[in-house]
Amino acid sequence: MNHTPQIKKAIQFAARKHDGLYRKDAEPLPAITHLFSVALLVAEDGAHDDVVTAALLHDTIEDTKTTADEIEEQFGPRVRMLVEAVSEPSHDAAGRTLSWRERKEGYFKTLESAPDDALDIVAADKIDNIESKLAAFEEEGPALFKRWPRPASEYLWYHATALALVLKRIPNHSLTKRLAEVHEKEKEVFS
């Protein structure tokens, strides 16, 4: 990852916004570790600084009180658009809180017309999430499932749907291949 002023600013912004938030891994890690992993995955593939920045901020709207306007103010309209594209909606047009499945379906609907750079972030996000779950399962076995709010079958559906969308839109991308590989491992372990 390039250490440009924009990337440095995004690292600091993400760290401040996610302060006190933790992953649900075997050994709880700060949420920022996931954001760094996703950003590194897209950066290793040669992504533009705006894409790396959006990868660093991809959970900010969902997991913090940060607004899309604030992201645009700090990082510009392209970063805002990418972060919004990879963020799940929490409410419908009438203001009703969406269920887990409805949020995921809304996310996929948005991604159908999102730019390919957003799909790069999606693939990297799912890769890191799946690899983290596989590592946690190796460490603690079935006890891992106690921390999951949903049954394994729902996560498998979610990741399979994300993979199908990524395969359709960016089939020859290196992150697509890696996502397909980790999803296969995930199915072997969690089916």
PyMOL CGO cylinders between C-alpha atoms (Angstrom):
from pymol import cmd
from pymol.cgo import CYLINDER

trace = [
    CYLINDER, 0.00, 0.00, 0.00, 1.36, 3.40, -0.89, 0.3, 1, 1, 1, 1, 1, 1,
    CYLINDER, 1.36, 3.40, -0.89, 1.86, 5.76, 2.02, 0.3, 1, 1, 1, 1, 1, 1,
    CYLINDER, 1.86, 5.76, 2.02, 0.37, 8.82, 0.36, 0.3, 1, 1, 1, 1, 1, 1,
    CYLINDER, 0.37, 8.82, 0.36, -1.12, 11.74, 2.31, 0.3, 1, 1, 1, 1, 1, 1,
    CYLINDER, -1.12, 11.74, 2.31, -4.62, 10.52, 1.36, 0.3, 1, 1, 1, 1, 1, 1,
    CYLINDER, -4.62, 10.52, 1.36, -3.96, 6.97, 2.59, 0.3, 1, 1, 1, 1, 1, 1,
    CYLINDER, -3.96, 6.97, 2.59, -2.41, 8.26, 5.81, 0.3, 1, 1, 1, 1, 1, 1,
    CYLINDER, -2.41, 8.26, 5.81, -5.44, 10.50, 6.38, 0.3, 1, 1, 1, 1, 1, 1,
    CYLINDER, -5.44, 10.50, 6.38, -7.80, 7.56, 5.70, 0.3, 1, 1, 1, 1, 1, 1,
    CYLINDER, -7.80, 7.56, 5.70, -5.91, 5.30, 8.14, 0.3, 1, 1, 1, 1, 1, 1,
    CYLINDER, -5.91, 5.30, 8.14, -6.18, 7.94, 10.86, 0.3, 1, 1, 1, 1, 1, 1,
    CYLINDER, -6.18, 7.94, 10.86, -9.84, 8.65, 10.06, 0.3, 1, 1, 1, 1, 1, 1,
    CYLINDER, -9.84, 8.65, 10.06, -10.76, 4.95, 10.13, 0.3, 1, 1, 1, 1, 1, 1,
    CYLINDER, -10.76, 4.95, 10.13, -8.81, 4.38, 13.36, 0.3, 1, 1, 1, 1, 1, 1,
    CYLINDER, -8.81, 4.38, 13.36, -10.58, 7.25, 15.11, 0.3, 1, 1, 1, 1, 1, 1,
    CYLINDER, -10.58, 7.25, 15.11, -14.03, 6.24, 13.84, 0.3, 1, 1, 1, 1, 1, 1,
    CYLINDER, -14.03, 6.24, 13.84, -13.59, 2.55, 14.80, 0.3, 1, 1, 1, 1, 1, 1,
    CYLINDER, -13.59, 2.55, 14.80, -11.92, 3.20, 18.16, 0.3, 1, 1, 1, 1, 1, 1,
    CYLINDER, -11.92, 3.20, 18.16, -13.27, 0.75, 20.72, 0.3, 1, 1, 1, 1, 1, 1,
    CYLINDER, -13.27, 0.75, 20.72, -14.83, -1.59, 18.12, 0.3, 1, 1, 1, 1, 1, 1,
    CYLINDER, -14.83, -1.59, 18.12, -13.63, -5.21, 17.93, 0.3, 1, 1, 1, 1, 1, 1,
    CYLINDER, -13.63, -5.21, 17.93, -13.86, -8.17, 15.57, 0.3, 1, 1, 1, 1, 1, 1,
    CYLINDER, -13.86, -8.17, 15.57, -15.61, -11.36, 16.67, 0.3, 1, 1, 1, 1, 1, 1,
    CYLINDER, -15.61, -11.36, 16.67, -12.51, -13.50, 16.24, 0.3, 1, 1, 1, 1, 1, 1,
    CYLINDER, -12.51, -13.50, 16.24, -11.25, -16.15, 18.69, 0.3, 1, 1, 1, 1, 1, 1,
    CYLINDER, -11.25, -16.15, 18.69, -8.98, -13.49, 20.11, 0.3, 1, 1, 1, 1, 1, 1,
    CYLINDER, -8.98, -13.49, 20.11, -10.83, -10.19, 19.79, 0.3, 1, 1, 1, 1, 1, 1,
    CYLINDER, -10.83, -10.19, 19.79, -8.89, -7.80, 17.58, 0.3, 1, 1, 1, 1, 1, 1,
    CYLINDER, -8.89, -7.80, 17.58, -9.60, -4.13, 16.94, 0.3, 1, 1, 1, 1, 1, 1,
    CYLINDER, -9.60, -4.13, 16.94, -11.94, -3.65, 13.96, 0.3, 1, 1, 1, 1, 1, 1,
    CYLINDER, -11.94, -3.65, 13.96, -9.25, -1.61, 12.23, 0.3, 1, 1, 1, 1, 1, 1,
    CYLINDER, -9.25, -1.61, 12.23, -7.30, -4.83, 11.57, 0.3, 1, 1, 1, 1, 1, 1,
    CYLINDER, -7.30, -4.83, 11.57, -10.03, -5.92, 9.15, 0.3, 1, 1, 1, 1, 1, 1,
    CYLINDER, -10.03, -5.92, 9.15, -10.02, -2.54, 7.41, 0.3, 1, 1, 1, 1, 1, 1,
    CYLINDER, -10.02, -2.54, 7.41, -6.24, -2.72, 6.95, 0.3, 1, 1, 1, 1, 1, 1,
    CYLINDER, -6.24, -2.72, 6.95, -6.50, -6.25, 5.57, 0.3, 1, 1, 1, 1, 1, 1,
    CYLINDER, -6.50, -6.25, 5.57, -9.14, -5.27, 3.01, 0.3, 1, 1, 1, 1, 1, 1,
    CYLINDER, -9.14, -5.27, 3.01, -7.16, -2.20, 1.98, 0.3, 1, 1, 1, 1, 1, 1,
    CYLINDER, -7.16, -2.20, 1.98, -3.97, -4.24, 1.62, 0.3, 1, 1, 1, 1, 1, 1,
    CYLINDER, -3.97, -4.24, 1.62, -5.73, -6.78, -0.57, 0.3, 1, 1, 1, 1, 1, 1,
    CYLINDER, -5.73, -6.78, -0.57, -6.94, -4.14, -3.02, 0.3, 1, 1, 1, 1, 1, 1,
    CYLINDER, -6.94, -4.14, -3.02, -3.65, -2.22, -2.84, 0.3, 1, 1, 1, 1, 1, 1,
    CYLINDER, -3.65, -2.22, -2.84, -1.61, -5.34, -3.63, 0.3, 1, 1, 1, 1, 1, 1,
    CYLINDER, -1.61, -5.34, -3.63, -3.63, -5.60, -6.81, 0.3, 1, 1, 1, 1, 1, 1,
    CYLINDER, -3.63, -5.60, -6.81, -2.58, -2.07, -7.82, 0.3, 1, 1, 1, 1, 1, 1,
    CYLINDER, -2.58, -2.07, -7.82, -5.77, -0.21, -6.94, 0.3, 1, 1, 1, 1, 1, 1,
    CYLINDER, -5.77, -0.21, -6.94, -5.90, 3.58, -7.15, 0.3, 1, 1, 1, 1, 1, 1,
    CYLINDER, -5.90, 3.58, -7.15, -5.58, 5.52, -3.89, 0.3, 1, 1, 1, 1, 1, 1,
    CYLINDER, -5.58, 5.52, -3.89, -9.33, 6.31, -3.96, 0.3, 1, 1, 1, 1, 1, 1,
    CYLINDER, -9.33, 6.31, -3.96, -10.13, 2.58, -3.99, 0.3, 1, 1, 1, 1, 1, 1,
    CYLINDER, -10.13, 2.58, -3.99, -7.65, 1.85, -1.18, 0.3, 1, 1, 1, 1, 1, 1,
    CYLINDER, -7.65, 1.85, -1.18, -9.16, 4.74, 0.79, 0.3, 1, 1, 1, 1, 1, 1,
    CYLINDER, -9.16, 4.74, 0.79, -12.68, 3.40, 0.25, 0.3, 1, 1, 1, 1, 1, 1,
    CYLINDER, -12.68, 3.40, 0.25, -11.47, -0.05, 1.34, 0.3, 1, 1, 1, 1, 1, 1,
    CYLINDER, -11.47, -0.05, 1.34, -10.14, 1.48, 4.56, 0.3, 1, 1, 1, 1, 1, 1,
    CYLINDER, -10.14, 1.48, 4.56, -13.51, 3.17, 5.10, 0.3, 1, 1, 1, 1, 1, 1,
    CYLINDER, -13.51, 3.17, 5.10, -15.79, 0.42, 3.76, 0.3, 1, 1, 1, 1, 1, 1,
    CYLINDER, -15.79, 0.42, 3.76, -17.43, -0.35, 7.15, 0.3, 1, 1, 1, 1, 1, 1,
    CYLINDER, -17.43, -0.35, 7.15, -17.48, 3.21, 8.44, 0.3, 1, 1, 1, 1, 1, 1,
    CYLINDER, -17.48, 3.21, 8.44, -21.06, 4.07, 7.47, 0.3, 1, 1, 1, 1, 1, 1,
    CYLINDER, -21.06, 4.07, 7.47, -22.39, 0.69, 8.69, 0.3, 1, 1, 1, 1, 1, 1,
    CYLINDER, -22.39, 0.69, 8.69, -20.45, 0.43, 11.96, 0.3, 1, 1, 1, 1, 1, 1,
    CYLINDER, -20.45, 0.43, 11.96, -20.07, 4.03, 13.15, 0.3, 1, 1, 1, 1, 1, 1,
    CYLINDER, -20.07, 4.03, 13.15, -22.04, 7.25, 13.19, 0.3, 1, 1, 1, 1, 1, 1,
    CYLINDER, -22.04, 7.25, 13.19, -20.07, 8.56, 10.22, 0.3, 1, 1, 1, 1, 1, 1,
    CYLINDER, -20.07, 8.56, 10.22, -22.17, 9.93, 7.38, 0.3, 1, 1, 1, 1, 1, 1,
    CYLINDER, -22.17, 9.93, 7.38, -21.60, 9.72, 3.65, 0.3, 1, 1, 1, 1, 1, 1,
    CYLINDER, -21.60, 9.72, 3.65, -21.43, 13.53, 3.61, 0.3, 1, 1, 1, 1, 1, 1,
    CYLINDER, -21.43, 13.53, 3.61, -18.57, 13.44, 6.09, 0.3, 1, 1, 1, 1, 1, 1,
    CYLINDER, -18.57, 13.44, 6.09, -16.68, 10.93, 3.94, 0.3, 1, 1, 1, 1, 1, 1,
    CYLINDER, -16.68, 10.93, 3.94, -17.16, 13.11, 0.87, 0.3, 1, 1, 1, 1, 1, 1,
    CYLINDER, -17.16, 13.11, 0.87, -16.07, 16.20, 2.77, 0.3, 1, 1, 1, 1, 1, 1,
    CYLINDER, -16.07, 16.20, 2.77, -12.85, 14.47, 3.83, 0.3, 1, 1, 1, 1, 1, 1,
    CYLINDER, -12.85, 14.47, 3.83, -12.07, 12.29, 0.78, 0.3, 1, 1, 1, 1, 1, 1,
    CYLINDER, -12.07, 12.29, 0.78, -14.16, 13.44, -2.18, 0.3, 1, 1, 1, 1, 1, 1,
    CYLINDER, -14.16, 13.44, -2.18, -17.15, 12.19, -4.18, 0.3, 1, 1, 1, 1, 1, 1,
    CYLINDER, -17.15, 12.19, -4.18, -15.51, 9.08, -5.68, 0.3, 1, 1, 1, 1, 1, 1,
    CYLINDER, -15.51, 9.08, -5.68, -14.56, 7.67, -2.27, 0.3, 1, 1, 1, 1, 1, 1,
    CYLINDER, -14.56, 7.67, -2.27, -18.05, 8.47, -0.99, 0.3, 1, 1, 1, 1, 1, 1,
    CYLINDER, -18.05, 8.47, -0.99, -19.65, 6.70, -3.94, 0.3, 1, 1, 1, 1, 1, 1,
    CYLINDER, -19.65, 6.70, -3.94, -17.51, 3.58, -3.43, 0.3, 1, 1, 1, 1, 1, 1,
    CYLINDER, -17.51, 3.58, -3.43, -18.15, 3.45, 0.32, 0.3, 1, 1, 1, 1, 1, 1,
    CYLINDER, -18.15, 3.45, 0.32, -21.88, 3.89, -0.20, 0.3, 1, 1, 1, 1, 1, 1,
    CYLINDER, -21.88, 3.89, -0.20, -21.87, 1.17, -2.87, 0.3, 1, 1, 1, 1, 1, 1,
    CYLINDER, -21.87, 1.17, -2.87, -20.35, -1.37, -0.48, 0.3, 1, 1, 1, 1, 1, 1,
    CYLINDER, -20.35, -1.37, -0.48, -22.45, -0.38, 2.55, 0.3, 1, 1, 1, 1, 1, 1,
    CYLINDER, -22.45, -0.38, 2.55, -25.60, -2.28, 3.45, 0.3, 1, 1, 1, 1, 1, 1,
    CYLINDER, -25.60, -2.28, 3.45, -28.78, -0.27, 3.81, 0.3, 1, 1, 1, 1, 1, 1,
    CYLINDER, -28.78, -0.27, 3.81, -30.18, -0.35, 7.34, 0.3, 1, 1, 1, 1, 1, 1,
    CYLINDER, -30.18, -0.35, 7.34, -33.65, 1.06, 6.54, 0.3, 1, 1, 1, 1, 1, 1,
    CYLINDER, -33.65, 1.06, 6.54, -36.02, 1.04, 3.59, 0.3, 1, 1, 1, 1, 1, 1,
    CYLINDER, -36.02, 1.04, 3.59, -37.43, 4.14, 1.88, 0.3, 1, 1, 1, 1, 1, 1,
    CYLINDER, -37.43, 4.14, 1.88, -40.22, 4.33, 4.47, 0.3, 1, 1, 1, 1, 1, 1,
    CYLINDER, -40.22, 4.33, 4.47, -37.74, 4.27, 7.36, 0.3, 1, 1, 1, 1, 1, 1,
    CYLINDER, -37.74, 4.27, 7.36, -38.48, 0.69, 8.41, 0.3, 1, 1, 1, 1, 1, 1,
    CYLINDER, -38.48, 0.69, 8.41, -35.52, -1.20, 9.88, 0.3, 1, 1, 1, 1, 1, 1,
    CYLINDER, -35.52, -1.20, 9.88, -34.49, -3.98, 7.51, 0.3, 1, 1, 1, 1, 1, 1,
    CYLINDER, -34.49, -3.98, 7.51, -33.95, -7.59, 8.56, 0.3, 1, 1, 1, 1, 1, 1,
    CYLINDER, -33.95, -7.59, 8.56, -30.54, -9.25, 8.10, 0.3, 1, 1, 1, 1, 1, 1,
    CYLINDER, -30.54, -9.25, 8.10, -31.65, -10.86, 4.83, 0.3, 1, 1, 1, 1, 1, 1,
    CYLINDER, -31.65, -10.86, 4.83, -33.24, -7.64, 3.52, 0.3, 1, 1, 1, 1, 1, 1,
    CYLINDER, -33.24, -7.64, 3.52, -30.02, -5.72, 4.24, 0.3, 1, 1, 1, 1, 1, 1,
    CYLINDER, -30.02, -5.72, 4.24, -27.98, -8.29, 2.32, 0.3, 1, 1, 1, 1, 1, 1,
    CYLINDER, -27.98, -8.29, 2.32, -30.42, -8.30, -0.61, 0.3, 1, 1, 1, 1, 1, 1,
    CYLINDER, -30.42, -8.30, -0.61, -30.36, -4.48, -0.73, 0.3, 1, 1, 1, 1, 1, 1,
    CYLINDER, -30.36, -4.48, -0.73, -26.57, -4.59, -0.71, 0.3, 1, 1, 1, 1, 1, 1,
    CYLINDER, -26.57, -4.59, -0.71, -26.50, -6.97, -3.69, 0.3, 1, 1, 1, 1, 1, 1,
    CYLINDER, -26.50, -6.97, -3.69, -29.06, -4.89, -5.58, 0.3, 1, 1, 1, 1, 1, 1,
    CYLINDER, -29.06, -4.89, -5.58, -26.86, -1.79, -5.20, 0.3, 1, 1, 1, 1, 1, 1,
    CYLINDER, -26.86, -1.79, -5.20, -23.76, -3.73, -6.25, 0.3, 1, 1, 1, 1, 1, 1,
    CYLINDER, -23.76, -3.73, -6.25, -25.34, -4.86, -9.52, 0.3, 1, 1, 1, 1, 1, 1,
    CYLINDER, -25.34, -4.86, -9.52, -24.80, -1.38, -10.94, 0.3, 1, 1, 1, 1, 1, 1,
    CYLINDER, -24.80, -1.38, -10.94, -21.80, -0.30, -8.85, 0.3, 1, 1, 1, 1, 1, 1,
    CYLINDER, -21.80, -0.30, -8.85, -18.44, 0.34, -10.51, 0.3, 1, 1, 1, 1, 1, 1,
    CYLINDER, -18.44, 0.34, -10.51, -15.99, -2.55, -10.78, 0.3, 1, 1, 1, 1, 1, 1,
    CYLINDER, -15.99, -2.55, -10.78, -13.76, -0.91, -8.14, 0.3, 1, 1, 1, 1, 1, 1,
    CYLINDER, -13.76, -0.91, -8.14, -16.56, -1.49, -5.62, 0.3, 1, 1, 1, 1, 1, 1,
    CYLINDER, -16.56, -1.49, -5.62, -16.55, -5.19, -6.53, 0.3, 1, 1, 1, 1, 1, 1,
    CYLINDER, -16.55, -5.19, -6.53, -12.80, -5.28, -5.80, 0.3, 1, 1, 1, 1, 1, 1,
    CYLINDER, -12.80, -5.28, -5.80, -13.56, -4.04, -2.28, 0.3, 1, 1, 1, 1, 1, 1,
    CYLINDER, -13.56, -4.04, -2.28, -16.41, -6.53, -1.89, 0.3, 1, 1, 1, 1, 1, 1,
    CYLINDER, -16.41, -6.53, -1.89, -14.16, -9.43, -2.90, 0.3, 1, 1, 1, 1, 1, 1,
    CYLINDER, -14.16, -9.43, -2.90, -11.40, -8.31, -0.52, 0.3, 1, 1, 1, 1, 1, 1,
    CYLINDER, -11.40, -8.31, -0.52, -13.90, -7.83, 2.32, 0.3, 1, 1, 1, 1, 1, 1,
    CYLINDER, -13.90, -7.83, 2.32, -15.37, -11.31, 1.89, 0.3, 1, 1, 1, 1, 1, 1,
    CYLINDER, -15.37, -11.31, 1.89, -11.91, -12.88, 1.56, 0.3, 1, 1, 1, 1, 1, 1,
    CYLINDER, -11.91, -12.88, 1.56, -10.78, -11.39, 4.85, 0.3, 1, 1, 1, 1, 1, 1,
    CYLINDER, -10.78, -11.39, 4.85, -14.04, -12.26, 6.63, 0.3, 1, 1, 1, 1, 1, 1,
    CYLINDER, -14.04, -12.26, 6.63, -13.97, -15.87, 5.44, 0.3, 1, 1, 1, 1, 1, 1,
    CYLINDER, -13.97, -15.87, 5.44, -10.27, -16.34, 6.16, 0.3, 1, 1, 1, 1, 1, 1,
    CYLINDER, -10.27, -16.34, 6.16, -10.78, -14.91, 9.65, 0.3, 1, 1, 1, 1, 1, 1,
    CYLINDER, -10.78, -14.91, 9.65, -13.65, -17.32, 10.33, 0.3, 1, 1, 1, 1, 1, 1,
    CYLINDER, -13.65, -17.32, 10.33, -11.62, -20.28, 9.05, 0.3, 1, 1, 1, 1, 1, 1,
    CYLINDER, -11.62, -20.28, 9.05, -8.67, -19.31, 11.27, 0.3, 1, 1, 1, 1, 1, 1,
    CYLINDER, -8.67, -19.31, 11.27, -10.97, -18.92, 14.27, 0.3, 1, 1, 1, 1, 1, 1,
    CYLINDER, -10.97, -18.92, 14.27, -12.52, -22.33, 13.57, 0.3, 1, 1, 1, 1, 1, 1,
    CYLINDER, -12.52, -22.33, 13.57, -9.07, -23.93, 13.46, 0.3, 1, 1, 1, 1, 1, 1,
    CYLINDER, -9.07, -23.93, 13.46, -8.29, -22.38, 16.82, 0.3, 1, 1, 1, 1, 1, 1,
    CYLINDER, -8.29, -22.38, 16.82, -11.52, -23.04, 18.70, 0.3, 1, 1, 1, 1, 1, 1,
    CYLINDER, -11.52, -23.04, 18.70, -13.59, -25.50, 16.69, 0.3, 1, 1, 1, 1, 1, 1,
    CYLINDER, -13.59, -25.50, 16.69, -17.40, -25.52, 16.89, 0.3, 1, 1, 1, 1, 1, 1,
    CYLINDER, -17.40, -25.52, 16.89, -17.38, -23.15, 19.87, 0.3, 1, 1, 1, 1, 1, 1,
    CYLINDER, -17.38, -23.15, 19.87, -16.98, -20.46, 17.21, 0.3, 1, 1, 1, 1, 1, 1,
    CYLINDER, -16.98, -20.46, 17.21, -20.64, -20.87, 16.25, 0.3, 1, 1, 1, 1, 1, 1,
    CYLINDER, -20.64, -20.87, 16.25, -21.76, -19.51, 19.64, 0.3, 1, 1, 1, 1, 1, 1,
    CYLINDER, -21.76, -19.51, 19.64, -20.56, -16.05, 18.60, 0.3, 1, 1, 1, 1, 1, 1,
    CYLINDER, -20.56, -16.05, 18.60, -22.34, -16.09, 15.25, 0.3, 1, 1, 1, 1, 1, 1,
    CYLINDER, -22.34, -16.09, 15.25, -25.73, -14.37, 15.31, 0.3, 1, 1, 1, 1, 1, 1,
    CYLINDER, -25.73, -14.37, 15.31, -26.89, -16.31, 12.21, 0.3, 1, 1, 1, 1, 1, 1,
    CYLINDER, -26.89, -16.31, 12.21, -26.73, -19.99, 11.20, 0.3, 1, 1, 1, 1, 1, 1,
    CYLINDER, -26.73, -19.99, 11.20, -23.74, -21.03, 9.06, 0.3, 1, 1, 1, 1, 1, 1,
    CYLINDER, -23.74, -21.03, 9.06, -26.08, -21.70, 6.13, 0.3, 1, 1, 1, 1, 1, 1,
    CYLINDER, -26.08, -21.70, 6.13, -26.99, -17.99, 5.94, 0.3, 1, 1, 1, 1, 1, 1,
    CYLINDER, -26.99, -17.99, 5.94, -23.34, -16.91, 5.81, 0.3, 1, 1, 1, 1, 1, 1,
    CYLINDER, -23.34, -16.91, 5.81, -22.71, -19.51, 3.12, 0.3, 1, 1, 1, 1, 1, 1,
    CYLINDER, -22.71, -19.51, 3.12, -25.64, -18.11, 1.09, 0.3, 1, 1, 1, 1, 1, 1,
    CYLINDER, -25.64, -18.11, 1.09, -24.33, -14.57, 1.58, 0.3, 1, 1, 1, 1, 1, 1,
    CYLINDER, -24.33, -14.57, 1.58, -20.80, -15.41, 0.48, 0.3, 1, 1, 1, 1, 1, 1,
    CYLINDER, -20.80, -15.41, 0.48, -22.00, -17.56, -2.43, 0.3, 1, 1, 1, 1, 1, 1,
    CYLINDER, -22.00, -17.56, -2.43, -24.20, -14.70, -3.66, 0.3, 1, 1, 1, 1, 1, 1,
    CYLINDER, -24.20, -14.70, -3.66, -21.31, -12.23, -3.34, 0.3, 1, 1, 1, 1, 1, 1,
    CYLINDER, -21.31, -12.23, -3.34, -19.04, -14.63, -5.23, 0.3, 1, 1, 1, 1, 1, 1,
    CYLINDER, -19.04, -14.63, -5.23, -21.61, -15.08, -8.01, 0.3, 1, 1, 1, 1, 1, 1,
    CYLINDER, -21.61, -15.08, -8.01, -21.88, -11.31, -8.45, 0.3, 1, 1, 1, 1, 1, 1,
    CYLINDER, -21.88, -11.31, -8.45, -18.10, -10.88, -8.46, 0.3, 1, 1, 1, 1, 1, 1,
    CYLINDER, -18.10, -10.88, -8.46, -17.69, -13.75, -10.94, 0.3, 1, 1, 1, 1, 1, 1,
    CYLINDER, -17.69, -13.75, -10.94, -20.27, -12.15, -13.22, 0.3, 1, 1, 1, 1, 1, 1,
    CYLINDER, -20.27, -12.15, -13.22, -18.75, -8.67, -13.09, 0.3, 1, 1, 1, 1, 1, 1,
    CYLINDER, -18.75, -8.67, -13.09, -14.98, -9.18, -12.69, 0.3, 1, 1, 1, 1, 1, 1,
    CYLINDER, -14.98, -9.18, -12.69, -14.40, -12.84, -13.57, 0.3, 1, 1, 1, 1, 1, 1,
    CYLINDER, -14.40, -12.84, -13.57, -10.69, -12.60, -14.39, 0.3, 1, 1, 1, 1, 1, 1,
    CYLINDER, -10.69, -12.60, -14.39, -9.66, -10.52, -11.40, 0.3, 1, 1, 1, 1, 1, 1,
    CYLINDER, -9.66, -10.52, -11.40, -7.10, -12.02, -9.00, 0.3, 1, 1, 1, 1, 1, 1,
    CYLINDER, -7.10, -12.02, -9.00, -9.35, -11.25, -6.01, 0.3, 1, 1, 1, 1, 1, 1,
    CYLINDER, -9.35, -11.25, -6.01, -12.20, -13.14, -7.70, 0.3, 1, 1, 1, 1, 1, 1,
    CYLINDER, -12.20, -13.14, -7.70, -10.06, -16.25, -7.94, 0.3, 1, 1, 1, 1, 1, 1,
    CYLINDER, -10.06, -16.25, -7.94, -9.00, -15.97, -4.30, 0.3, 1, 1, 1, 1, 1, 1,
    CYLINDER, -9.00, -15.97, -4.30, -12.59, -15.42, -3.16, 0.3, 1, 1, 1, 1, 1, 1,
    CYLINDER, -12.59, -15.42, -3.16, -13.67, -18.55, -5.05, 0.3, 1, 1, 1, 1, 1, 1,
    CYLINDER, -13.67, -18.55, -5.05, -10.91, -20.55, -3.36, 0.3, 1, 1, 1, 1, 1, 1,
    CYLINDER, -10.91, -20.55, -3.36, -11.69, -19.39, 0.18, 0.3, 1, 1, 1, 1, 1, 1,
    CYLINDER, -11.69, -19.39, 0.18, -15.42, -19.86, -0.36, 0.3, 1, 1, 1, 1, 1, 1,
    CYLINDER, -15.42, -19.86, -0.36, -14.76, -23.48, -1.38, 0.3, 1, 1, 1, 1, 1, 1,
    CYLINDER, -14.76, -23.48, -1.38, -12.82, -24.01, 1.87, 0.3, 1, 1, 1, 1, 1, 1,
    CYLINDER, -12.82, -24.01, 1.87, -15.61, -22.31, 3.79, 0.3, 1, 1, 1, 1, 1, 1,
    CYLINDER, -15.61, -22.31, 3.79, -18.21, -24.68, 2.29, 0.3, 1, 1, 1, 1, 1, 1,
    CYLINDER, -18.21, -24.68, 2.29, -16.07, -27.72, 3.19, 0.3, 1, 1, 1, 1, 1, 1,
    CYLINDER, -16.07, -27.72, 3.19, -15.71, -26.60, 6.80, 0.3, 1, 1, 1, 1, 1, 1,
    CYLINDER, -15.71, -26.60, 6.80, -19.12, -25.06, 7.55, 0.3, 1, 1, 1, 1, 1, 1,
    CYLINDER, -19.12, -25.06, 7.55, -21.58, -27.10, 5.44, 0.3, 1, 1, 1, 1, 1, 1,
]
cmd.load_cgo(trace, "trace")
